[in-house]
């Protein structure tokens, strides 16, 4: 009887392992195909690739349209990230410290934009510009800040949850102002969450396509939009090379976030 139970348990573990392996293949398979295709030696995007070459990475750096779009995306994300993080920190602090019994409701409302399809947010922002006209770049920046804000709030909240409110109370009792307690106690203790919010906001802004598609103006093409425009007419391995570089950048930044505060803690907020 024990042998049958042992065999059944072994079969169950093997089946579970096979299911998990299939899930990983499903999730990572497309990424692996893109990465391998970027090193092909021919002009074909067929898989498996033929030969090995860094030709298409060189093509990317020689293509002015892609380089300009890449630099613009970096510029936009570099502005979006600190703005979203500052607003996110103030919002998270207000929710954690002052919302009281309405904390869960306040958090749900703050994270609501992350649950709404991005295309709906993009269309809403486009319609809003009819009533509040803004220069194209400011409109795009505002859209990206709105897109990143829920993730910034989540990142800061994950870290702020671990800061004992009594530390601030003690500082206030000893004569410190609220601002000084915030600067000398809260900010240092929540630094990992703030950095993770900054990185998350950068990643999301850098990879956005929907809001950029609706709100970009002349001379403001982001890298995802340039890739989308290029692939409509011609699909070459240079697209795979660009995508691989994006994956590498996001992977490195994601590992930094995991190291600082942990993805699971952020997702639980």
PAKESE-86565 format. One line per field, with one value per residue: residue in three letters; x, y, z of N, C-alpha, C in turn. Coordinates in Angstrom, 1 decimal, always signed. Layout:
<recs>
type [ALA, ...]
n_X [X, ...]
n_Y [Y, ...]
n_Z [Z, ...]
ca_X [X, ...]
ca_Y [Y, ...]
ca_Z [Z, ...]
c_X [X, ...]
c_Y [Y, ...]
c_Z [Z, ...]
</recs>
This chain:
<recs>
type [UNK, UNK, UNK, UNK, UNK, UNK, UNK, UNK, UNK, UNK, UNK, UNK, UNK, UNK, UNK, UNK, UNK, UNK, UNK, UNK, UNK, UNK, UNK, UNK, UNK, UNK, UNK, UNK, UNK, UNK, UNK, UNK, UNK, UNK, UNK, UNK, UNK, UNK, UNK, UNK, UNK, UNK, UNK, UNK, UNK, UNK, UNK, UNK, UNK, UNK, UNK, UNK, UNK, UNK, UNK, UNK, UNK, UNK, UNK, UNK, UNK, UNK, UNK, UNK, UNK, UNK, UNK, UNK, UNK, UNK, UNK, UNK, UNK, UNK, UNK, UNK, UNK, UNK, UNK, UNK, UNK, UNK, UNK, UNK, UNK, UNK, UNK, UNK, UNK, UNK, UNK, UNK, UNK, UNK, UNK, UNK, UNK, UNK, UNK, UNK, UNK, UNK, UNK, UNK, UNK, UNK, UNK, UNK, UNK, UNK, UNK, UNK, UNK, UNK, UNK, UNK, UNK, UNK, UNK, UNK, UNK, UNK, UNK, UNK, UNK, UNK, UNK, UNK, UNK, UNK, UNK, UNK, UNK, UNK, UNK, UNK, UNK, UNK, UNK, UNK, UNK, UNK, UNK, UNK, UNK, UNK, UNK, UNK, UNK, UNK, UNK, UNK, UNK, UNK, UNK, UNK, UNK, UNK, UNK, UNK, UNK, UNK, UNK, UNK, UNK, UNK, UNK, UNK, UNK, UNK, UNK, UNK, UNK, UNK, UNK, UNK, UNK, UNK, UNK, UNK, UNK, UNK, UNK, UNK, UNK, UNK, UNK, UNK, UNK, UNK, UNK, UNK, UNK, UNK, UNK, UNK, UNK, UNK, UNK, UNK, UNK, UNK, UNK, UNK, UNK, UNK, UNK, UNK, UNK, UNK, UNK, UNK, UNK, UNK, UNK, UNK, UNK, UNK, UNK, UNK, UNK, UNK, UNK, UNK, UNK, UNK, UNK, UNK, UNK, UNK, UNK, UNK, UNK, UNK, UNK, UNK, UNK, UNK, UNK, UNK, UNK, UNK, UNK, UNK, UNK, UNK, UNK, UNK, UNK, UNK, UNK, UNK, UNK, UNK, UNK, UNK, UNK, UNK, UNK, UNK, UNK, UNK, UNK, UNK, UNK, UNK, UNK, UNK, UNK]
n_X [+0.8, +1.9, +3.9, +2.3, +1.1, +3.4, +4.2, +2.1, +2.3, +4.7, +4.1, +2.2, +3.8, +5.5, +3.7, +2.9, +5.3, +5.7, +3.5, +4.2, +6.5, +5.6, +4.1, +6.1, +7.5, +5.5, +5.3, +8.0, +8.9, +8.2, +9.8, +12.4, +12.6, +12.6, +15.0, +16.9, +16.5, +17.4, +20.1, +20.6, +22.2, +21.2, +18.8, +16.4, +13.6, +13.0, +12.5, +14.2, +17.1, +19.6, +22.9, +25.2, +25.4, +26.2, +25.2, +22.7, +22.4, +24.3, +23.0, +20.8, +22.0, +23.0, +20.8, +19.1, +16.4, +15.6, +17.4, +16.9, +14.3, +14.7, +16.3, +14.4, +12.4, +13.9, +14.4, +11.7, +10.8, +12.6, +11.8, +9.2, +9.3, +10.5, +8.5, +6.1, +6.9, +7.2, +4.6, +3.4, +4.6, +3.7, +1.0, +0.8, +1.8, -0.2, -2.4, -1.6, -1.0, -3.1, -5.6, -7.0, -9.8, -10.7, -8.7, -8.4, -10.3, -9.3, -6.8, -7.7, -9.0, -6.8, -5.3, -6.8, -6.5, -4.6, -6.1, -7.8, -8.3, -5.6, -6.1, -8.5, -7.9, -6.2, -7.8, -9.6, -7.9, -7.1, -9.6, -9.9, -8.1, -9.4, -10.7, -8.9, -6.4, -3.1, +0.4, +1.9, +4.0, +3.8, +1.2, +1.6, +3.5, +2.0, +0.1, +1.7, +2.6, +0.2, -0.3, +1.8, +1.5, -0.2, +1.5, +3.7, +2.6, +2.0, +4.5, +5.8, +4.0, +4.4, +6.8, +6.5, +4.6, +6.1, +7.2, +7.2, +4.7, +4.9, +7.5, +7.5, +5.7, +7.0, +9.1, +7.7, +6.7, +9.0, +9.5, +10.1, +9.2, +6.4, +7.4, +10.1, +10.3, +9.4, +11.4, +13.8, +13.2, +11.1, +11.7, +14.4, +13.9, +12.0, +13.4, +14.2, +11.6, +10.9, +12.9, +12.3, +9.8, +10.5, +12.0, +10.2, +8.3, +9.8, +10.3, +7.7, +6.8, +8.8, +8.2, +5.6, +2.9, +0.3, -0.7, +1.2, +0.7, -1.7, -1.2, +1.2, +3.0, +4.3, +7.7, +8.0, +8.3, +8.1, +10.1, +8.6, +6.5, +7.8, +8.9, +6.5, +5.5, +7.5, +7.3, +5.0, +5.4, +7.8, +9.4, +12.2, +15.3, +16.4, +14.4, +14.0, +16.5, +16.4, +14.2, +15.3, +17.3, +15.6, +14.3, +16.5, +17.2, +14.9, +14.9, +17.2, +16.6, +14.3, +15.3, +16.8, +14.7, +13.4, +15.5, +15.6, +13.0, +11.2, +9.1, +6.8, +5.9, +5.1, +3.0, +1.1, +0.0]
n_Y [-1.2, +1.2, +1.5, +1.9, +4.3, +5.9, +5.8, +7.0, +9.5, +10.3, +10.3, +12.4, +14.6, +14.6, +15.2, +17.7, +19.1, +19.0, +20.5, +23.0, +23.5, +23.7, +26.0, +27.9, +27.7, +28.7, +31.3, +32.4, +31.5, +33.1, +35.4, +34.3, +33.5, +35.9, +37.0, +35.2, +35.5, +38.0, +37.7, +36.6, +36.0, +36.6, +38.4, +37.6, +37.0, +34.5, +31.6, +28.7, +30.9, +31.7, +31.2, +33.3, +36.6, +40.0, +42.0, +43.3, +44.7, +46.7, +47.9, +49.0, +51.1, +52.7, +53.7, +56.5, +57.2, +55.3, +55.6, +58.3, +58.0, +56.2, +57.8, +59.9, +58.4, +57.7, +60.3, +61.1, +59.1, +59.6, +62.0, +61.5, +59.5, +60.7, +62.6, +61.1, +59.5, +61.3, +62.4, +60.0, +59.2, +61.2, +60.7, +58.0, +58.3, +59.9, +58.2, +55.9, +57.1, +58.8, +58.1, +56.2, +54.3, +54.2, +53.4, +51.2, +51.7, +54.1, +53.2, +51.5, +53.3, +54.8, +53.0, +52.4, +53.4, +51.5, +49.3, +49.9, +49.6, +50.5, +51.8, +53.0, +54.9, +56.4, +57.4, +58.9, +60.9, +62.1, +63.2, +64.9, +66.9, +68.7, +70.4, +71.2, +72.6, +71.6, +71.9, +69.5, +67.9, +68.2, +67.2, +64.5, +63.9, +64.2, +62.2, +59.9, +60.2, +59.8, +57.2, +55.8, +56.4, +54.7, +52.5, +53.7, +54.5, +52.0, +50.9, +52.7, +52.4, +49.8, +49.8, +51.8, +50.7, +49.2, +51.0, +52.1, +54.0, +55.2, +56.1, +58.5, +59.9, +60.0, +61.7, +64.1, +64.6, +65.3, +67.7, +68.1, +69.2, +68.3, +68.1, +67.9, +65.5, +63.9, +64.2, +63.3, +60.8, +59.3, +59.3, +58.2, +55.6, +54.6, +54.6, +52.3, +51.6, +54.0, +54.2, +51.9, +52.6, +54.7, +53.3, +51.5, +53.2, +54.4, +52.2, +51.5, +53.9, +54.0, +51.8, +52.2, +52.2, +52.8, +55.3, +57.0, +56.6, +57.9, +60.5, +61.6, +64.1, +65.9, +65.1, +63.8, +61.0, +58.0, +55.1, +52.5, +53.3, +53.9, +51.4, +50.0, +51.4, +50.8, +48.1, +47.7, +48.1, +46.8, +43.9, +43.3, +41.8, +43.8, +44.9, +42.9, +43.0, +45.5, +45.1, +43.1, +44.6, +46.3, +44.4, +43.5, +45.9, +46.3, +43.9, +44.2, +46.5, +45.5, +43.5, +45.0, +46.3, +44.1, +43.3, +45.5, +45.9, +43.9, +42.2, +40.7, +41.9, +44.4, +43.7, +42.8, +45.0]
n_Z [+0.0, +0.8, -1.2, -3.4, -2.8, -2.7, -5.4, -6.6, -5.5, -6.6, -9.3, -9.3, -8.6, -10.8, -12.8, -12.0, -12.2, -15.0, -15.9, -14.8, -16.1, -18.8, -18.5, -18.0, -20.5, -22.1, -21.2, -21.4, -23.9, -26.3, -25.8, -25.8, -28.4, -29.8, -28.8, -29.7, -32.5, -32.9, -33.2, -35.7, -38.9, -41.3, -43.4, -42.8, -40.7, -39.8, -37.8, -36.6, -36.2, -38.8, -38.6, -36.8, -35.7, -34.9, -36.4, -36.6, -34.3, -34.7, -36.9, -35.6, -34.0, -36.1, -37.3, -37.5, -37.0, -35.1, -33.0, -32.3, -31.4, -29.3, -27.5, -27.0, -25.7, -23.4, -22.3, -21.8, -20.0, -18.0, -17.0, -16.3, -14.3, -11.7, -11.2, -11.0, -8.9, -6.7, -6.4, -5.9, -3.5, -1.7, -1.9, -1.0, +1.6, +2.7, +2.6, +4.1, +6.6, +7.3, +6.4, +7.9, +8.9, +6.3, +4.7, +3.0, +1.0, +0.0, -1.0, -3.0, -4.8, -5.5, -6.9, -9.0, -11.8, -12.7, -13.2, -15.2, -18.7, -20.8, -23.2, -22.9, -21.0, -22.5, -24.6, -23.0, -22.0, -24.4, -25.2, -23.0, -23.5, -25.2, -23.5, -21.7, -23.0, -23.7, -24.4, -26.7, -25.7, -22.9, -22.5, -23.1, -21.2, -18.8, -19.2, -19.0, -16.4, -15.0, -15.8, -14.5, -11.9, -10.1, -9.7, -8.6, -6.1, -5.0, -4.8, -2.9, -0.8, +0.0, +1.2, +3.1, +4.8, +6.6, +8.3, +11.5, +12.9, +15.4, +15.6, +14.3, +15.9, +18.3, +17.5, +16.9, +19.4, +20.7, +19.7, +17.0, +13.8, +11.5, +8.9, +9.3, +10.7, +8.7, +6.8, +8.1, +9.2, +8.0, +5.2, +4.9, +5.9, +4.1, +1.7, +0.0, -1.1, -2.4, -4.3, -5.8, -6.7, -8.4, -10.3, -11.3, -12.4, -14.4, -16.1, -16.9, -18.2, -20.2, -21.8, -22.7, -25.1, -25.8, -24.7, -25.8, -28.5, -28.8, -27.9, -28.8, -30.7, -33.6, -34.1, -31.7, -31.3, -29.6, -28.7, -28.7, -30.4, -32.7, -33.4, -33.8, -36.0, -37.9, -38.2, -39.4, -42.1, -42.8, -41.6, -40.0, -38.6, -37.1, -35.5, -33.7, -32.4, -31.2, -29.5, -27.9, -26.5, -25.1, -23.4, -22.0, -20.6, -19.0, -17.6, -16.0, -14.5, -13.2, -11.6, -9.8, -8.5, -7.3, -5.6, -3.9, -2.6, -3.2, -5.5, -4.8, -2.4, -3.4, -5.1, -3.3, -2.2]
ca_X [+0.0, +2.8, +4.5, +1.3, +1.0, +4.6, +4.2, +1.0, +2.8, +5.8, +3.4, +1.6, +4.9, +6.0, +2.7, +2.9, +6.5, +5.5, +2.6, +4.9, +7.5, +4.8, +3.8, +7.3, +7.7, +4.5, +5.7, +9.3, +9.2, +8.3, +11.0, +13.6, +12.6, +13.0, +16.4, +17.7, +16.3, +18.2, +21.5, +20.7, +23.2, +20.5, +17.8, +15.1, +13.2, +12.5, +13.1, +15.4, +17.9, +20.7, +24.2, +25.3, +26.0, +25.8, +24.9, +21.4, +22.6, +24.9, +22.0, +20.0, +22.8, +23.2, +19.5, +18.8, +15.0, +15.5, +18.2, +16.2, +13.1, +15.2, +16.7, +13.2, +11.8, +14.7, +14.1, +10.3, +10.8, +13.4, +11.0, +8.0, +9.6, +10.6, +7.3, +5.2, +7.3, +7.0, +3.2, +3.1, +5.0, +2.8, -0.3, +0.9, +1.9, -1.5, -3.2, -1.1, -1.0, -4.3, -6.9, -7.7, -10.6, -11.0, -7.5, -8.5, -11.0, -8.4, -5.8, -8.4, -9.2, -5.5, -4.8, -7.8, -6.0, -3.9, -7.1, -8.6, -7.5, -4.8, -6.6, -9.6, -7.3, -5.6, -8.9, -10.1, -6.9, -7.3, -10.8, -9.7, -7.3, -10.3, -11.2, -7.6, -5.4, -1.7, +1.4, +1.9, +4.9, +3.2, +0.1, +2.2, +4.1, +0.9, -0.5, +2.6, +2.6, -1.1, -0.2, +2.8, +1.2, -0.6, +2.6, +4.5, +1.9, +2.1, +5.9, +6.1, +3.2, +5.0, +7.9, +6.0, +3.9, +7.0, +7.7, +6.4, +4.2, +5.3, +8.7, +7.2, +5.0, +8.1, +9.9, +6.8, +6.7, +10.3, +9.6, +10.3, +8.0, +6.0, +8.3, +11.4, +10.1, +9.2, +12.7, +14.8, +12.8, +10.3, +12.4, +15.5, +13.4, +11.3, +14.2, +14.0, +10.3, +11.0, +13.8, +11.6, +8.7, +11.2, +12.4, +8.9, +7.7, +10.7, +10.0, +6.3, +6.8, +9.6, +7.5, +4.2, +2.6, -1.1, -0.8, +2.1, +0.0, -2.8, -0.9, +2.4, +3.0, +5.4, +9.0, +7.9, +8.1, +8.8, +10.7, +7.6, +5.7, +8.7, +8.9, +5.2, +5.4, +8.4, +6.9, +3.8, +5.9, +8.9, +9.9, +13.6, +15.9, +16.7, +13.3, +14.3, +17.6, +15.9, +13.4, +16.2, +17.9, +14.6, +14.2, +17.7, +17.1, +13.8, +15.3, +18.2, +15.8, +13.4, +16.1, +17.1, +13.5, +13.3, +16.6, +15.3, +11.8, +10.5, +8.0, +5.6, +5.4, +4.4, +1.8, +0.1, -0.6]
ca_Y [+0.0, +2.3, +1.6, +2.5, +5.7, +6.6, +5.9, +8.0, +10.8, +10.6, +10.6, +13.7, +15.6, +14.7, +15.9, +19.2, +19.7, +19.1, +21.7, +24.3, +23.7, +24.2, +27.4, +28.7, +27.8, +29.6, +32.7, +32.8, +31.1, +34.3, +36.2, +33.5, +33.5, +37.3, +37.2, +34.4, +36.0, +39.2, +37.4, +36.0, +36.5, +36.9, +39.4, +36.9, +36.8, +33.1, +30.9, +29.2, +31.8, +31.2, +31.8, +34.2, +37.9, +41.2, +43.0, +44.0, +45.7, +47.8, +48.6, +49.9, +52.3, +53.5, +54.1, +57.8, +57.2, +54.5, +56.2, +59.5, +57.5, +55.7, +58.9, +60.6, +57.6, +57.9, +61.6, +61.1, +58.3, +60.2, +63.1, +60.9, +58.7, +61.4, +63.3, +60.1, +59.0, +62.4, +62.4, +58.7, +59.2, +62.0, +60.0, +56.8, +58.8, +60.4, +57.0, +55.1, +57.7, +59.7, +57.6, +55.5, +53.1, +54.3, +53.2, +50.2, +52.4, +55.1, +52.5, +51.0, +54.4, +55.2, +52.0, +52.2, +53.5, +50.3, +48.3, +50.4, +49.4, +51.7, +52.4, +53.9, +56.1, +57.2, +58.1, +59.9, +62.0, +62.8, +64.1, +66.0, +68.0, +69.6, +71.3, +71.7, +72.4, +71.6, +71.5, +68.1, +67.2, +68.3, +66.3, +63.2, +63.7, +64.1, +60.9, +58.9, +60.3, +59.2, +55.7, +55.3, +56.8, +53.6, +51.6, +54.4, +54.5, +50.7, +50.7, +53.4, +51.9, +48.5, +50.2, +52.7, +49.9, +48.7, +52.1, +52.3, +55.4, +55.7, +56.8, +59.9, +60.5, +60.4, +62.9, +65.2, +64.9, +65.9, +69.1, +68.1, +69.5, +67.2, +68.1, +67.4, +64.0, +63.2, +64.2, +62.6, +59.5, +58.5, +59.2, +57.2, +54.3, +54.2, +54.8, +51.2, +51.7, +55.2, +53.8, +50.9, +53.3, +55.4, +52.4, +51.0, +54.3, +54.5, +51.0, +51.6, +55.0, +53.6, +50.7, +52.5, +52.4, +53.2, +56.7, +57.6, +56.5, +58.9, +61.9, +62.1, +65.0, +65.9, +65.1, +63.2, +59.6, +57.1, +53.9, +51.6, +53.8, +53.8, +50.0, +49.7, +52.0, +50.1, +46.7, +47.7, +48.1, +45.8, +43.2, +42.8, +41.4, +45.0, +45.0, +41.9, +43.5, +46.6, +44.5, +42.5, +45.6, +46.7, +43.3, +43.5, +47.0, +46.1, +42.9, +44.7, +47.3, +44.7, +42.8, +46.0, +46.5, +42.8, +43.3, +46.5, +45.8, +42.6, +42.3, +40.2, +42.8, +45.4, +43.2, +42.6, +46.3]
ca_Z [+0.0, +0.9, -2.5, -4.4, -2.4, -3.1, -6.8, -6.9, -5.2, -7.6, -10.6, -9.2, -8.7, -12.2, -13.6, -11.6, -12.8, -16.4, -16.0, -14.5, -17.2, -19.9, -18.2, -18.3, -21.9, -22.7, -20.8, -21.8, -25.3, -27.2, -25.5, -26.2, -29.9, -30.1, -28.5, -30.7, -33.8, -33.0, -33.6, -37.0, -39.8, -42.5, -43.3, -42.5, -39.2, -39.6, -36.6, -35.9, -37.0, -39.5, -38.3, -35.6, -36.0, -34.2, -37.5, -36.4, -33.2, -35.4, -37.7, -34.7, -33.6, -37.2, -37.7, -36.8, -36.5, -33.9, -32.0, -31.8, -30.6, -28.1, -26.7, -26.6, -24.7, -22.2, -21.8, -21.3, -18.8, -16.9, -16.4, -15.7, -13.1, -10.5, -10.9, -10.5, -7.5, -5.7, -6.2, -5.3, -2.1, -0.9, -1.8, -0.2, +3.0, +3.2, +2.7, +5.2, +7.9, +7.6, +5.9, +9.0, +8.5, +4.9, +4.0, +1.9, +0.0, -0.6, -1.8, -4.2, -5.7, -6.0, -7.8, -10.0, -13.1, -13.1, -13.5, -16.4, -19.9, -21.1, -24.4, -22.4, -20.4, -23.6, -25.2, -22.1, -22.0, -25.7, -25.1, -22.0, -24.1, -25.8, -22.5, -21.1, -24.0, -23.3, -25.4, -26.9, -24.8, -21.5, -22.4, -23.1, -19.9, -17.9, -19.5, -18.5, -15.0, -14.6, -16.0, -13.6, -10.5, -9.2, -9.4, -7.6, -4.8, -4.5, -4.4, -1.7, +0.3, +0.4, +2.2, +4.2, +5.8, +7.6, +9.2, +12.7, +13.0, +16.7, +15.5, +13.9, +17.0, +19.2, +17.0, +17.1, +20.9, +21.1, +19.2, +15.6, +12.9, +10.7, +7.8, +9.7, +10.9, +7.3, +6.1, +8.8, +9.7, +7.0, +3.9, +5.0, +6.1, +2.9, +0.5, -1.0, -1.8, -3.2, -5.5, -6.6, -7.4, -9.4, -11.4, -11.9, -13.2, -15.6, -16.9, -17.5, -19.2, -21.4, -22.6, -23.1, -26.5, -26.0, -24.5, -26.8, -29.8, -28.9, -27.5, -29.4, -31.7, -34.5, -33.5, -30.4, -31.5, -28.7, -29.3, -29.0, -31.6, -33.9, -33.7, -34.3, -37.4, -38.8, -38.4, -40.3, -43.5, -43.0, -40.4, -40.1, -37.3, -36.3, -34.6, -32.6, -31.7, -30.3, -28.5, -26.9, -25.7, -24.1, -22.5, -21.1, -19.7, -18.1, -16.7, -15.0, -13.5, -12.4, -10.6, -8.8, -7.7, -6.4, -4.6, -2.9, -1.9, -3.5, -6.3, -4.1, -1.5, -4.1, -5.7, -2.3, -1.8]
c_X [+0.9, +3.5, +3.6, +1.2, +2.2, +4.7, +3.2, +1.6, +3.9, +5.2, +2.8, +2.7, +5.4, +5.0, +2.7, +4.2, +6.3, +4.6, +3.4, +5.9, +6.8, +4.4, +5.0, +7.7, +6.7, +4.8, +7.0, +9.7, +9.2, +9.5, +12.3, +13.7, +13.1, +14.5, +17.3, +17.7, +17.2, +19.7, +21.7, +21.7, +22.5, +19.5, +16.4, +14.9, +12.7, +13.2, +13.1, +16.3, +19.1, +21.9, +24.1, +26.0, +25.4, +25.4, +23.7, +21.5, +23.3, +24.0, +21.1, +20.8, +23.1, +21.9, +19.1, +17.4, +14.9, +16.2, +17.5, +15.0, +13.6, +15.6, +15.5, +12.5, +12.6, +14.4, +12.7, +10.2, +11.5, +12.7, +9.8, +8.3, +9.7, +9.3, +6.2, +5.6, +7.1, +5.5, +2.8, +3.4, +4.1, +1.4, -0.3, +1.0, +0.6, -2.4, -2.9, -1.3, -2.4, -5.6, -7.7, -8.5, -10.9, -9.7, -7.6, -9.3, -10.1, -7.3, -6.5, -8.6, -7.8, -4.9, -5.7, -7.3, -5.2, -4.9, -7.9, -7.7, -6.9, -5.4, -7.8, -9.0, -6.7, -6.7, -9.5, -9.2, -7.0, -8.5, -10.7, -9.0, -8.2, -10.8, -10.0, -6.5, -4.0, -0.8, +1.5, +2.8, +4.3, +2.0, +0.6, +2.8, +3.1, +0.3, +0.4, +2.7, +1.3, -0.9, +0.7, +2.4, +0.7, +0.6, +3.6, +3.9, +2.1, +3.5, +6.3, +5.3, +3.8, +6.1, +7.4, +5.2, +4.8, +7.6, +6.8, +6.0, +4.6, +6.6, +8.5, +6.5, +6.0, +8.9, +9.0, +6.7, +7.9, +10.5, +9.9, +9.0, +7.6, +7.0, +9.6, +11.4, +10.0, +10.6, +13.7, +14.5, +12.1, +11.1, +13.5, +14.9, +12.6, +12.1, +14.1, +12.7, +10.3, +11.8, +13.0, +10.5, +9.3, +11.5, +11.2, +8.3, +8.5, +10.4, +8.7, +6.3, +7.6, +9.0, +6.1, +4.1, +1.3, -1.2, +0.0, +1.4, -1.0, -2.3, +0.4, +2.1, +4.2, +6.8, +9.1, +7.6, +8.8, +9.2, +9.6, +6.8, +6.6, +8.8, +7.6, +5.0, +6.3, +7.9, +5.7, +4.2, +6.9, +9.3, +11.3, +14.2, +16.3, +15.7, +13.6, +15.5, +17.2, +15.1, +14.2, +16.9, +16.9, +14.4, +15.3, +17.6, +16.1, +14.2, +16.2, +17.4, +14.9, +14.1, +16.5, +15.9, +13.3, +14.3, +16.2, +14.1, +11.0, +9.3, +6.7, +5.0, +4.6, +3.1, +0.7, -0.6, -1.9]
c_Y [+1.3, +2.6, +2.3, +4.0, +6.5, +6.8, +7.0, +9.4, +11.3, +11.0, +12.0, +14.8, +15.7, +15.4, +17.4, +19.8, +19.9, +20.3, +23.0, +24.6, +24.2, +25.7, +28.3, +28.8, +28.7, +31.1, +33.2, +32.4, +32.3, +35.2, +35.6, +33.6, +34.9, +37.5, +36.5, +35.0, +37.3, +39.0, +36.7, +36.7, +36.9, +38.0, +38.8, +36.8, +35.4, +32.5, +29.4, +30.1, +31.1, +31.9, +32.6, +35.5, +39.0, +42.4, +43.9, +45.0, +46.9, +48.6, +49.5, +51.2, +53.2, +54.1, +55.4, +57.8, +56.4, +55.1, +57.4, +59.0, +57.0, +56.8, +59.7, +59.8, +57.7, +59.2, +61.6, +60.3, +58.9, +61.4, +62.5, +60.3, +59.6, +62.1, +62.3, +59.6, +60.1, +62.4, +61.1, +58.6, +60.0, +61.3, +58.8, +57.2, +59.2, +59.2, +56.2, +55.8, +58.4, +59.1, +56.8, +54.3, +53.1, +54.0, +52.3, +50.9, +53.3, +54.4, +52.0, +52.1, +54.8, +54.3, +51.7, +52.4, +52.3, +49.2, +48.6, +50.1, +50.7, +52.5, +53.4, +55.1, +57.0, +58.0, +59.2, +61.1, +62.8, +63.7, +65.2, +67.2, +69.0, +70.7, +71.9, +71.6, +72.6, +71.4, +70.0, +67.3, +67.1, +67.3, +64.8, +62.9, +63.5, +62.7, +59.8, +59.0, +59.6, +57.7, +55.1, +55.5, +55.6, +52.7, +52.3, +54.4, +53.1, +50.4, +51.4, +52.8, +50.6, +48.8, +51.0, +51.9, +49.3, +49.7, +52.3, +53.8, +56.0, +56.5, +58.3, +60.6, +60.9, +61.6, +64.1, +65.6, +65.6, +67.3, +69.2, +68.5, +68.3, +67.0, +67.5, +65.9, +63.2, +63.1, +63.3, +61.2, +58.7, +58.3, +58.2, +55.8, +53.7, +54.3, +53.6, +51.3, +52.9, +54.9, +52.8, +51.6, +54.1, +54.5, +51.8, +52.0, +54.5, +53.4, +51.1, +52.7, +54.6, +52.7, +51.1, +52.7, +53.1, +54.8, +57.5, +57.6, +57.6, +60.3, +62.4, +63.1, +65.0, +66.0, +64.5, +61.7, +58.8, +55.8, +52.8, +52.0, +53.6, +52.3, +49.6, +50.2, +51.2, +48.7, +46.6, +47.5, +47.0, +45.2, +42.7, +42.5, +42.6, +45.2, +44.1, +42.4, +44.6, +46.1, +43.8, +43.5, +46.2, +45.7, +43.3, +44.7, +46.8, +45.0, +43.4, +45.6, +46.5, +43.9, +43.8, +46.2, +45.3, +42.8, +44.3, +46.2, +44.5, +42.8, +41.8, +41.1, +43.9, +44.9, +42.9, +43.9, +46.5]
c_Z [+0.0, -0.4, -3.5, -4.1, -2.8, -4.6, -7.3, -6.7, -6.2, -8.9, -10.5, -9.2, -10.1, -13.1, -13.3, -12.2, -14.3, -16.7, -15.8, -15.6, -18.5, -19.7, -18.5, -19.7, -22.6, -22.4, -21.4, -23.3, -26.2, -27.0, -26.0, -27.7, -30.4, -29.9, -29.4, -32.1, -34.0, -33.4, -34.9, -37.9, -41.1, -42.3, -43.0, -41.0, -38.9, -38.4, -36.9, -36.8, -37.7, -39.2, -37.1, -36.0, -35.1, -35.1, -37.1, -35.3, -33.8, -36.2, -36.8, -34.4, -34.8, -37.8, -36.9, -36.2, -35.2, -32.8, -31.4, -31.0, -29.3, -27.1, -26.2, -25.5, -23.3, -21.5, -21.1, -20.0, -17.6, -16.3, -15.7, -14.4, -11.8, -10.1, -10.3, -9.1, -6.5, -5.4, -5.5, -3.9, -1.3, -0.8, -0.9, +1.3, +3.6, +3.4, +3.9, +6.6, +8.3, +7.2, +6.9, +8.5, +7.0, +4.1, +2.8, +0.7, -0.7, -1.5, -3.1, -5.2, -6.3, -7.0, -9.0, -11.5, -13.6, -13.6, -14.8, -17.6, -20.4, -22.3, -23.9, -21.7, -21.4, -24.3, -24.3, -22.0, -23.3, -25.7, -24.1, -22.6, -24.8, -24.8, -21.8, -22.1, -23.4, -24.5, -25.5, -25.9, -23.3, -21.4, -22.4, -21.8, -18.8, -18.0, -18.9, -17.0, -14.4, -14.7, -14.9, -12.1, -9.6, -8.8, -8.4, -6.2, -4.2, -4.0, -3.1, -0.5, +0.9, +1.4, +3.4, +5.3, +6.9, +8.5, +10.3, +12.9, +14.4, +16.6, +15.1, +15.2, +18.1, +18.8, +17.2, +18.6, +21.4, +20.5, +17.7, +14.8, +12.1, +9.5, +8.1, +10.0, +9.6, +6.7, +6.8, +9.2, +8.6, +5.7, +3.9, +5.1, +4.9, +1.6, -0.4, -1.8, -2.8, -4.5, -6.4, -7.3, -8.6, -10.6, -12.1, -12.9, -14.5, -16.6, -17.7, -18.5, -20.4, -22.3, -23.1, -24.6, -26.7, -25.8, -25.5, -28.1, -29.9, -28.7, -28.1, -30.5, -32.6, -33.7, -32.1, -30.4, -30.4, -29.4, -29.6, -30.3, -32.8, -34.3, -34.4, -35.8, -38.4, -39.1, -39.3, -41.8, -43.7, -41.6, -40.6, -38.7, -36.5, -35.2, -33.4, -31.8, -30.7, -29.2, -27.4, -26.0, -24.7, -23.0, -21.5, -20.1, -18.6, -17.1, -15.6, -14.0, -12.6, -11.3, -9.5, -7.9, -6.7, -5.3, -3.5, -2.0, -2.1, -4.3, -5.6, -3.2, -2.2, -4.6, -4.6, -1.8, -2.4]
</recs>
